[in-house]
Amino acid sequence: MQISSNRRKLVKYCAASMAGSVMGWSSSLSRAAEPDAIAIAQVVDMSAGQQEVSRDFMAGSKVAWQNLNARGGIRGKKIQHLVMEVDGTPESVKNAWNSIISDARCVAISGCVGNNLSEQLCALQKSAGIARSLPIIAPWMHNPAEKGNPEGSFDIFAGHRQQIEFAVRSLAVMGVPRVVTVFASPLYEQQSRSSVERAALATRISVNHVPASTFSTNGYKYQPEVPVVLFLGDTLQLHEFIQQLAMPAGRQCYVIALADVNLQVLAQMSKIPRQISVVATQVVPPVTAGMPVAREYREALGRLFDEEPTPQGLAGFIAAKFTENAISRSAQPVTRSSLLTALKKREDSDLGGFNVIFDGKSRISHYVTQTVIASDGRVLR
């Protein structure tokens, strides 16, 4: 895989920022409390299938916090952004959780990256009986509203259900009567099969499911029976799936992936055949959008890293902005308890055009859009 010089610079930075043991804070961060700083923890899943999304998401959050601190912080207090890397296993996640809980400086976990990681942290929070003491803010989760999250978890991104419904509705409008759903692993099938079936029923589109075991044989070639495939898996799995597609001459295949696919990385891994078009749902505005939060992200990213923006990076940036907004509304001094109280009010937030809107305790805003990758690797809106 070839990586641009700018991306190599960012990847190198992220690797240095998260270097060290999964048993504790990354080595580049001081354990000593900064005077008048508010400490926010971020846990990132660096397992093989998740790391490309995690790097960009974490970097987006890092950009937001650095940008905020350069402006003087919140009420004169800067944010100390503490990053912890895990490998996604229950042991590593539990070690991360225990380290955060025992660190009195940390008032919240913000933007934990990785669906399995996020679910494990929420489960640990719930089982520990401390839902009223440590907020988990803007986790990157596939099914945030369907897992019975504890009271102290506050999601802001659309999950797989909303993304699938958006994709299937768009197909229904286009007059597509039938799609094939490919699950890249049994875990993805377990998490999202019911969401696919509900969306298909609501839009009267016929769906055929293809299990992960279908693609386990080396050298296997798959010819989809219909021209539209809904793919549920990570970036590496999507890359492998595309290599297994065998399209007859003159036929086109549209592969619709969900937000945990990094299209920029996919384009760098190999050239996408002309007969295959990849469309990814995104839970944030297009990075090229004119809305204020996208412009702020692009400007700050270019100034701090000179790097191309990505949807996952913008998601990390928005997660930090939502956390900043909650801290600004919190009573002083900012503690886990005061921040949780501010979040539980569930006030609507306008994060530069990305709106988080509530109806009582329920969030009613779910932003979803789509991005297309051209055969020459260009990422289009």
Buried (B, 14 or more C-beta within 10 A) or exposed (E): EEBEEEBEBBBEBBBEBBEBEBEBBBEEBEEEEEEEBBBBBBBBBBBEBBBBBBBBBBBBBBBBBBBBBEEEBBEEBBBBBBBBBBBBBEEBBBBBBEBBBEBEBBBBBBBBBBBBBBBBBBBBBBEBEBBBBBBBBBBBBBBBBBBEBBBBBBBBBBBBBBBBBBBBBBBBEEEBEBBBBBBBBEBBBEBBBBBBBBBBEEBEBEBEBBBBEEBEEEEEEBEBEBBBBBBBBBBBBBBEBBEBBEBEEEEEBBBBBBBBBBBBBBBBBEEBEEBBBBBBBBBBBBBEBEEEBBBBBBEBBBEBBEBBBBBBBBBBBBBBBBBBBBBEBBEEEBBBBBBBBBBBEBEEBEBBBBEBBBEEEEBEBBBBBBBBBEBEBEBEE
